[in-house]
Amino acid sequence: MKNSAPPQSLHGHAVMRMIAQADPPHTTASLRQAVDDAFGENTRFHTCSADRMDLDQLLGFLVERGKVQRADGRWICDPAQICDHE
């Protein structure tokens, strides 16, 4: 029987930092690969007001709140938008 450990949950700030620090900025495909490489394909994300989000849900959540945006097909984030709490 295969081990079916629950996926880890990280605060969305981890992805925001990844977006803010990327040079050049990530496309959706390169961001997805970077997230999978860094945290694992099954990782879920939470914020102060939402949880159990996959990457697509997290990005939608962050866009709605003005925390990240897409410009010319690439993700950008102002580091000032990233809080210090986890």
Jmol script that loads the backbone (N, CA, C; Angstrom):
load data "model"
ATOM      1  N   MET A   1       0.843  -1.182   0.000  1.00  0.00           N
ATOM      2  CA  MET A   1       0.000   0.000   0.000  1.00  0.00           C
ATOM      3  C   MET A   1       0.886   1.242   0.000  1.00  0.00           C
ATOM      4  N   LYS A   2       0.591   2.173  -0.859  1.00  0.00           N
ATOM      5  CA  LYS A   2       1.374   3.398  -0.997  1.00  0.00           C
ATOM      6  C   LYS A   2       1.076   4.364   0.147  1.00  0.00           C
ATOM      7  N   ASN A   3       2.112   5.031   0.650  1.00  0.00           N
ATOM      8  CA  ASN A   3       1.941   6.017   1.711  1.00  0.00           C
ATOM      9  C   ASN A   3       1.202   7.221   1.150  1.00  0.00           C
ATOM     10  N   SER A   4       0.102   7.567   1.767  1.00  0.00           N
ATOM     11  CA  SER A   4      -0.698   8.702   1.274  1.00  0.00           C
ATOM     12  C   SER A   4      -0.715   9.816   2.312  1.00  0.00           C
ATOM     13  N   ALA A   5       0.469  10.283   2.657  1.00  0.00           N
ATOM     14  CA  ALA A   5       0.589  11.376   3.619  1.00  0.00           C
ATOM     15  C   ALA A   5      -0.123  12.607   3.072  1.00  0.00           C
ATOM     16  N   PRO A   6      -0.746  13.366   3.957  1.00  0.00           N
ATOM     17  CA  PRO A   6      -1.431  14.569   3.475  1.00  0.00           C
ATOM     18  C   PRO A   6      -0.424  15.557   2.895  1.00  0.00           C
ATOM     19  N   PRO A   7      -0.858  16.331   1.910  1.00  0.00           N
ATOM     20  CA  PRO A   7       0.057  17.312   1.329  1.00  0.00           C
ATOM     21  C   PRO A   7       0.442  18.363   2.360  1.00  0.00           C
ATOM     22  N   GLN A   8       1.655  18.864   2.245  1.00  0.00           N
ATOM     23  CA  GLN A   8       2.079  19.920   3.152  1.00  0.00           C
ATOM     24  C   GLN A   8       1.356  21.215   2.792  1.00  0.00           C
ATOM     25  N   SER A   9       1.179  22.084   3.757  1.00  0.00           N
ATOM     26  CA  SER A   9       0.555  23.382   3.525  1.00  0.00           C
ATOM     27  C   SER A   9       1.552  24.472   3.885  1.00  0.00           C
ATOM     28  N   LEU A  10       1.780  25.364   2.935  1.00  0.00           N
ATOM     29  CA  LEU A  10       2.682  26.489   3.135  1.00  0.00           C
ATOM     30  C   LEU A  10       1.898  27.781   3.034  1.00  0.00           C
ATOM     31  N   HIS A  11       2.369  28.789   3.719  1.00  0.00           N
ATOM     32  CA  HIS A  11       1.743  30.100   3.597  1.00  0.00           C
ATOM     33  C   HIS A  11       2.005  30.630   2.187  1.00  0.00           C
ATOM     34  N   GLY A  12       1.041  31.318   1.614  1.00  0.00           N
ATOM     35  CA  GLY A  12       1.160  31.890   0.280  1.00  0.00           C
ATOM     36  C   GLY A  12       2.336  32.836   0.126  1.00  0.00           C
ATOM     37  N   HIS A  13       2.864  33.329   1.238  1.00  0.00           N
ATOM     38  CA  HIS A  13       4.029  34.220   1.168  1.00  0.00           C
ATOM     39  C   HIS A  13       5.219  33.534   0.517  1.00  0.00           C
ATOM     40  N   ALA A  14       5.312  32.209   0.664  1.00  0.00           N
ATOM     41  CA  ALA A  14       6.432  31.483   0.052  1.00  0.00           C
ATOM     42  C   ALA A  14       6.406  31.656  -1.465  1.00  0.00           C
ATOM     43  N   VAL A  15       5.227  31.594  -2.058  1.00  0.00           N
ATOM     44  CA  VAL A  15       5.095  31.771  -3.506  1.00  0.00           C
ATOM     45  C   VAL A  15       5.296  33.243  -3.870  1.00  0.00           C
ATOM     46  N   MET A  16       4.793  34.142  -3.052  1.00  0.00           N
ATOM     47  CA  MET A  16       4.989  35.565  -3.319  1.00  0.00           C
ATOM     48  C   MET A  16       6.474  35.914  -3.326  1.00  0.00           C
ATOM     49  N   ARG A  17       7.234  35.347  -2.381  1.00  0.00           N
ATOM     50  CA  ARG A  17       8.678  35.596  -2.353  1.00  0.00           C
ATOM     51  C   ARG A  17       9.340  35.047  -3.610  1.00  0.00           C
ATOM     52  N   MET A  18       8.904  33.866  -4.026  1.00  0.00           N
ATOM     53  CA  MET A  18       9.457  33.253  -5.225  1.00  0.00           C
ATOM     54  C   MET A  18       9.198  34.144  -6.445  1.00  0.00           C
ATOM     55  N   ILE A  19       8.000  34.705  -6.527  1.00  0.00           N
ATOM     56  CA  ILE A  19       7.655  35.600  -7.633  1.00  0.00           C
ATOM     57  C   ILE A  19       8.488  36.876  -7.555  1.00  0.00           C
ATOM     58  N   ALA A  20       8.581  37.460  -6.373  1.00  0.00           N
ATOM     59  CA  ALA A  20       9.293  38.728  -6.202  1.00  0.00           C
ATOM     60  C   ALA A  20      10.781  38.607  -6.507  1.00  0.00           C
ATOM     61  N   GLN A  21      11.374  37.444  -6.233  1.00  0.00           N
ATOM     62  CA  GLN A  21      12.814  37.274  -6.379  1.00  0.00           C
ATOM     63  C   GLN A  21      13.240  36.751  -7.749  1.00  0.00           C
ATOM     64  N   ALA A  22      12.293  36.347  -8.573  1.00  0.00           N
ATOM     65  CA  ALA A  22      12.642  35.759  -9.868  1.00  0.00           C
ATOM     66  C   ALA A  22      13.216  36.801 -10.829  1.00  0.00           C
ATOM     67  N   ASP A  23      14.308  36.448 -11.462  1.00  0.00           N
ATOM     68  CA  ASP A  23      14.933  37.321 -12.451  1.00  0.00           C
ATOM     69  C   ASP A  23      15.482  36.448 -13.570  1.00  0.00           C
ATOM     70  N   PRO A  24      14.808  36.396 -14.692  1.00  0.00           N
ATOM     71  CA  PRO A  24      13.654  37.202 -15.093  1.00  0.00           C
ATOM     72  C   PRO A  24      12.380  36.688 -14.423  1.00  0.00           C
ATOM     73  N   PRO A  25      11.318  37.494 -14.446  1.00  0.00           N
ATOM     74  CA  PRO A  25      10.052  37.072 -13.839  1.00  0.00           C
ATOM     75  C   PRO A  25       9.531  35.766 -14.452  1.00  0.00           C
ATOM     76  N   HIS A  26       8.858  34.992 -13.611  1.00  0.00           N
ATOM     77  CA  HIS A  26       8.315  33.699 -14.035  1.00  0.00           C
ATOM     78  C   HIS A  26       7.128  33.843 -14.974  1.00  0.00           C
ATOM     79  N   THR A  27       7.060  32.933 -15.936  1.00  0.00           N
ATOM     80  CA  THR A  27       5.819  32.675 -16.655  1.00  0.00           C
ATOM     81  C   THR A  27       5.013  31.738 -15.751  1.00  0.00           C
ATOM     82  N   THR A  28       3.771  31.465 -16.110  1.00  0.00           N
ATOM     83  CA  THR A  28       2.997  30.516 -15.308  1.00  0.00           C
ATOM     84  C   THR A  28       3.671  29.145 -15.315  1.00  0.00           C
ATOM     85  N   ALA A  29       4.145  28.705 -16.471  1.00  0.00           N
ATOM     86  CA  ALA A  29       4.787  27.392 -16.556  1.00  0.00           C
ATOM     87  C   ALA A  29       6.063  27.331 -15.719  1.00  0.00           C
ATOM     88  N   SER A  30       6.892  28.364 -15.787  1.00  0.00           N
ATOM     89  CA  SER A  30       8.143  28.329 -15.018  1.00  0.00           C
ATOM     90  C   SER A  30       7.875  28.470 -13.520  1.00  0.00           C
ATOM     91  N   LEU A  31       6.840  29.219 -13.151  1.00  0.00           N
ATOM     92  CA  LEU A  31       6.473  29.334 -11.736  1.00  0.00           C
ATOM     93  C   LEU A  31       5.980  27.993 -11.221  1.00  0.00           C
ATOM     94  N   ARG A  32       5.126  27.328 -11.990  1.00  0.00           N
ATOM     95  CA  ARG A  32       4.612  26.026 -11.578  1.00  0.00           C
ATOM     96  C   ARG A  32       5.775  25.050 -11.376  1.00  0.00           C
ATOM     97  N   GLN A  33       6.723  25.042 -12.302  1.00  0.00           N
ATOM     98  CA  GLN A  33       7.868  24.142 -12.182  1.00  0.00           C
ATOM     99  C   GLN A  33       8.712  24.495 -10.956  1.00  0.00           C
ATOM    100  N   ALA A  34       8.942  25.774 -10.728  1.00  0.00           N
ATOM    101  CA  ALA A  34       9.734  26.204  -9.569  1.00  0.00           C
ATOM    102  C   ALA A  34       9.048  25.817  -8.258  1.00  0.00           C
ATOM    103  N   VAL A  35       7.732  25.994  -8.198  1.00  0.00           N
ATOM    104  CA  VAL A  35       6.974  25.625  -6.994  1.00  0.00           C
ATOM    105  C   VAL A  35       7.036  24.112  -6.785  1.00  0.00           C
ATOM    106  N   ASP A  36       6.808  23.349  -7.848  1.00  0.00           N
ATOM    107  CA  ASP A  36       6.880  21.887  -7.738  1.00  0.00           C
ATOM    108  C   ASP A  36       8.264  21.437  -7.290  1.00  0.00           C
ATOM    109  N   ASP A  37       9.305  22.027  -7.874  1.00  0.00           N
ATOM    110  CA  ASP A  37      10.677  21.664  -7.512  1.00  0.00           C
ATOM    111  C   ASP A  37      10.990  22.014  -6.058  1.00  0.00           C
ATOM    112  N   ALA A  38      10.546  23.179  -5.621  1.00  0.00           N
ATOM    113  CA  ALA A  38      10.876  23.649  -4.271  1.00  0.00           C
ATOM    114  C   ALA A  38      10.037  22.984  -3.182  1.00  0.00           C
ATOM    115  N   PHE A  39       8.751  22.766  -3.459  1.00  0.00           N
ATOM    116  CA  PHE A  39       7.830  22.349  -2.397  1.00  0.00           C
ATOM    117  C   PHE A  39       7.138  21.010  -2.644  1.00  0.00           C
ATOM    118  N   GLY A  40       7.159  20.518  -3.870  1.00  0.00           N
ATOM    119  CA  GLY A  40       6.467  19.269  -4.195  1.00  0.00           C
ATOM    120  C   GLY A  40       5.162  19.539  -4.926  1.00  0.00           C
ATOM    121  N   GLU A  41       4.804  18.609  -5.789  1.00  0.00           N
ATOM    122  CA  GLU A  41       3.624  18.781  -6.636  1.00  0.00           C
ATOM    123  C   GLU A  41       2.308  18.837  -5.873  1.00  0.00           C
ATOM    124  N   ASN A  42       2.244  18.199  -4.716  1.00  0.00           N
ATOM    125  CA  ASN A  42       0.980  18.125  -3.981  1.00  0.00           C
ATOM    126  C   ASN A  42       0.840  19.168  -2.887  1.00  0.00           C
ATOM    127  N   THR A  43       1.762  20.101  -2.823  1.00  0.00           N
ATOM    128  CA  THR A  43       1.707  21.119  -1.781  1.00  0.00           C
ATOM    129  C   THR A  43       0.446  21.961  -1.913  1.00  0.00           C
ATOM    130  N   ARG A  44      -0.143  22.266  -0.798  1.00  0.00           N
ATOM    131  CA  ARG A  44      -1.293  23.164  -0.730  1.00  0.00           C
ATOM    132  C   ARG A  44      -0.829  24.427  -0.018  1.00  0.00           C
ATOM    133  N   PHE A  45      -1.606  25.482  -0.194  1.00  0.00           N
ATOM    134  CA  PHE A  45      -1.228  26.781   0.345  1.00  0.00           C
ATOM    135  C   PHE A  45      -2.351  27.349   1.186  1.00  0.00           C
ATOM    136  N   HIS A  46      -1.970  28.167   2.153  1.00  0.00           N
ATOM    137  CA  HIS A  46      -2.940  28.860   2.993  1.00  0.00           C
ATOM    138  C   HIS A  46      -2.514  30.315   3.141  1.00  0.00           C
ATOM    139  N   THR A  47      -3.470  31.115   3.545  1.00  0.00           N
ATOM    140  CA  THR A  47      -3.231  32.515   3.878  1.00  0.00           C
ATOM    141  C   THR A  47      -3.935  32.767   5.195  1.00  0.00           C
ATOM    142  N   CYS A  48      -4.007  33.993   5.604  1.00  0.00           N
ATOM    143  CA  CYS A  48      -4.700  34.316   6.848  1.00  0.00           C
ATOM    144  C   CYS A  48      -6.204  34.033   6.757  1.00  0.00           C
ATOM    145  N   SER A  49      -6.733  34.075   5.529  1.00  0.00           N
ATOM    146  CA  SER A  49      -8.188  33.932   5.394  1.00  0.00           C
ATOM    147  C   SER A  49      -8.644  32.793   4.490  1.00  0.00           C
ATOM    148  N   ALA A  50      -7.730  31.969   3.998  1.00  0.00           N
ATOM    149  CA  ALA A  50      -8.114  30.852   3.137  1.00  0.00           C
ATOM    150  C   ALA A  50      -7.104  29.722   3.309  1.00  0.00           C
ATOM    151  N   ASP A  51      -7.544  28.504   3.020  1.00  0.00           N
ATOM    152  CA  ASP A  51      -6.613  27.381   3.123  1.00  0.00           C
ATOM    153  C   ASP A  51      -6.952  26.307   2.101  1.00  0.00           C
ATOM    154  N   ARG A  52      -6.098  25.307   2.048  1.00  0.00           N
ATOM    155  CA  ARG A  52      -6.228  24.153   1.147  1.00  0.00           C
ATOM    156  C   ARG A  52      -6.287  24.540  -0.326  1.00  0.00           C
ATOM    157  N   MET A  53      -5.539  25.566  -0.708  1.00  0.00           N
ATOM    158  CA  MET A  53      -5.531  26.023  -2.098  1.00  0.00           C
ATOM    159  C   MET A  53      -4.391  25.362  -2.861  1.00  0.00           C
ATOM    160  N   ASP A  54      -4.678  24.991  -4.114  1.00  0.00           N
ATOM    161  CA  ASP A  54      -3.581  24.583  -4.982  1.00  0.00           C
ATOM    162  C   ASP A  54      -2.969  25.854  -5.566  1.00  0.00           C
ATOM    163  N   LEU A  55      -1.954  25.710  -6.400  1.00  0.00           N
ATOM    164  CA  LEU A  55      -1.253  26.892  -6.906  1.00  0.00           C
ATOM    165  C   LEU A  55      -2.179  27.798  -7.708  1.00  0.00           C
ATOM    166  N   ASP A  56      -3.015  27.239  -8.559  1.00  0.00           N
ATOM    167  CA  ASP A  56      -3.921  28.067  -9.362  1.00  0.00           C
ATOM    168  C   ASP A  56      -4.889  28.851  -8.487  1.00  0.00           C
ATOM    169  N   GLN A  57      -5.417  28.191  -7.468  1.00  0.00           N
ATOM    170  CA  GLN A  57      -6.335  28.883  -6.551  1.00  0.00           C
ATOM    171  C   GLN A  57      -5.610  29.979  -5.786  1.00  0.00           C
ATOM    172  N   LEU A  58      -4.393  29.683  -5.344  1.00  0.00           N
ATOM    173  CA  LEU A  58      -3.610  30.689  -4.623  1.00  0.00           C
ATOM    174  C   LEU A  58      -3.342  31.897  -5.506  1.00  0.00           C
ATOM    175  N   LEU A  59      -2.907  31.668  -6.743  1.00  0.00           N
ATOM    176  CA  LEU A  59      -2.624  32.794  -7.636  1.00  0.00           C
ATOM    177  C   LEU A  59      -3.873  33.629  -7.880  1.00  0.00           C
ATOM    178  N   GLY A  60      -5.012  32.991  -8.087  1.00  0.00           N
ATOM    179  CA  GLY A  60      -6.266  33.728  -8.252  1.00  0.00           C
ATOM    180  C   GLY A  60      -6.590  34.561  -7.021  1.00  0.00           C
ATOM    181  N   PHE A  61      -6.406  33.968  -5.851  1.00  0.00           N
ATOM    182  CA  PHE A  61      -6.639  34.656  -4.585  1.00  0.00           C
ATOM    183  C   PHE A  61      -5.731  35.879  -4.468  1.00  0.00           C
ATOM    184  N   LEU A  62      -4.444  35.706  -4.777  1.00  0.00           N
ATOM    185  CA  LEU A  62      -3.488  36.808  -4.661  1.00  0.00           C
ATOM    186  C   LEU A  62      -3.745  37.903  -5.693  1.00  0.00           C
ATOM    187  N   VAL A  63      -4.162  37.535  -6.890  1.00  0.00           N
ATOM    188  CA  VAL A  63      -4.503  38.529  -7.914  1.00  0.00           C
ATOM    189  C   VAL A  63      -5.705  39.348  -7.456  1.00  0.00           C
ATOM    190  N   GLU A  64      -6.737  38.683  -6.951  1.00  0.00           N
ATOM    191  CA  GLU A  64      -7.947  39.387  -6.488  1.00  0.00           C
ATOM    192  C   GLU A  64      -7.622  40.418  -5.416  1.00  0.00           C
ATOM    193  N   ARG A  65      -6.629  40.149  -4.615  1.00  0.00           N
ATOM    194  CA  ARG A  65      -6.265  41.049  -3.516  1.00  0.00           C
ATOM    195  C   ARG A  65      -5.155  42.020  -3.884  1.00  0.00           C
ATOM    196  N   GLY A  66      -4.742  42.000  -5.138  1.00  0.00           N
ATOM    197  CA  GLY A  66      -3.723  42.940  -5.596  1.00  0.00           C
ATOM    198  C   GLY A  66      -2.323  42.647  -5.084  1.00  0.00           C
ATOM    199  N   LYS A  67      -2.086  41.428  -4.637  1.00  0.00           N
ATOM    200  CA  LYS A  67      -0.773  41.058  -4.096  1.00  0.00           C
ATOM    201  C   LYS A  67       0.213  40.672  -5.193  1.00  0.00           C
ATOM    202  N   VAL A  68      -0.284  40.065  -6.266  1.00  0.00           N
ATOM    203  CA  VAL A  68       0.541  39.713  -7.425  1.00  0.00           C
ATOM    204  C   VAL A  68      -0.234  40.099  -8.674  1.00  0.00           C
ATOM    205  N   GLN A  69       0.485  40.204  -9.766  1.00  0.00           N
ATOM    206  CA  GLN A  69      -0.177  40.494 -11.038  1.00  0.00           C
ATOM    207  C   GLN A  69       0.640  39.900 -12.176  1.00  0.00           C
ATOM    208  N   ARG A  70      -0.003  39.820 -13.321  1.00  0.00           N
ATOM    209  CA  ARG A  70       0.688  39.358 -14.517  1.00  0.00           C
ATOM    210  C   ARG A  70       0.893  40.551 -15.431  1.00  0.00           C
ATOM    211  N   ALA A  71       2.079  40.631 -15.980  1.00  0.00           N
ATOM    212  CA  ALA A  71       2.422  41.680 -16.941  1.00  0.00           C
ATOM    213  C   ALA A  71       3.202  41.020 -18.070  1.00  0.00           C
ATOM    214  N   ASP A  72       2.714  41.188 -19.277  1.00  0.00           N
ATOM    215  CA  ASP A  72       3.366  40.579 -20.443  1.00  0.00           C
ATOM    216  C   ASP A  72       3.581  39.079 -20.267  1.00  0.00           C
ATOM    217  N   GLY A  73       2.589  38.407 -19.662  1.00  0.00           N
ATOM    218  CA  GLY A  73       2.656  36.960 -19.497  1.00  0.00           C
ATOM    219  C   GLY A  73       3.566  36.484 -18.385  1.00  0.00           C
ATOM    220  N   ARG A  74       4.037  37.399 -17.548  1.00  0.00           N
ATOM    221  CA  ARG A  74       4.941  37.038 -16.451  1.00  0.00           C
ATOM    222  C   ARG A  74       4.377  37.534 -15.120  1.00  0.00           C
ATOM    223  N   TRP A  75       4.680  36.802 -14.076  1.00  0.00           N
ATOM    224  CA  TRP A  75       4.194  37.128 -12.738  1.00  0.00           C
ATOM    225  C   TRP A  75       5.127  38.122 -12.055  1.00  0.00           C
ATOM    226  N   ILE A  76       4.539  39.123 -11.418  1.00  0.00           N
ATOM    227  CA  ILE A  76       5.322  40.093 -10.656  1.00  0.00           C
ATOM    228  C   ILE A  76       4.665  40.322  -9.292  1.00  0.00           C
ATOM    229  N   CYS A  77       5.500  40.690  -8.341  1.00  0.00           N
ATOM    230  CA  CYS A  77       5.038  40.955  -6.979  1.00  0.00           C
ATOM    231  C   CYS A  77       5.952  41.999  -6.367  1.00  0.00           C
ATOM    232  N   ASP A  78       5.360  43.021  -5.805  1.00  0.00           N
ATOM    233  CA  ASP A  78       6.128  44.022  -5.072  1.00  0.00           C
ATOM    234  C   ASP A  78       6.460  43.436  -3.704  1.00  0.00           C
ATOM    235  N   PRO A  79       7.748  43.322  -3.355  1.00  0.00           N
ATOM    236  CA  PRO A  79       8.109  42.744  -2.053  1.00  0.00           C
ATOM    237  C   PRO A  79       7.438  43.432  -0.866  1.00  0.00           C
ATOM    238  N   ALA A  80       7.043  44.686  -1.018  1.00  0.00           N
ATOM    239  CA  ALA A  80       6.363  45.390   0.064  1.00  0.00           C
ATOM    240  C   ALA A  80       4.998  44.785   0.366  1.00  0.00           C
ATOM    241  N   GLN A  81       4.457  44.001  -0.568  1.00  0.00           N
ATOM    242  CA  GLN A  81       3.144  43.341  -0.372  1.00  0.00           C
ATOM    243  C   GLN A  81       3.241  42.093   0.486  1.00  0.00           C
ATOM    244  N   ILE A  82       4.449  41.667   0.802  1.00  0.00           N
ATOM    245  CA  ILE A  82       4.640  40.418   1.536  1.00  0.00           C
ATOM    246  C   ILE A  82       4.783  40.714   3.023  1.00  0.00           C
ATOM    247  N   CYS A  83       3.851  40.229   3.828  1.00  0.00           N
ATOM    248  CA  CYS A  83       3.912  40.391   5.281  1.00  0.00           C
ATOM    249  C   CYS A  83       4.976  39.446   5.832  1.00  0.00           C
ATOM    250  N   ASP A  84       5.382  39.655   7.077  1.00  0.00           N
ATOM    251  CA  ASP A  84       6.428  38.836   7.673  1.00  0.00           C
ATOM    252  C   ASP A  84       5.899  37.649   8.475  1.00  0.00           C
ATOM    253  N   HIS A  85       4.627  37.558   8.699  1.00  0.00           N
ATOM    254  CA  HIS A  85       4.113  36.445   9.509  1.00  0.00           C
ATOM    255  C   HIS A  85       3.918  35.211   8.646  1.00  0.00           C
ATOM    256  N   GLU A  86       3.864  34.084   9.269  1.00  0.00           N
ATOM    257  CA  GLU A  86       3.636  32.809   8.574  1.00  0.00           C
ATOM    258  C   GLU A  86       2.379  32.229   9.137  1.00  0.00           C
TER     259      GLU A  86
END
end "model"
wireframe off; spacefill off
backbone 0.3
color backbone group
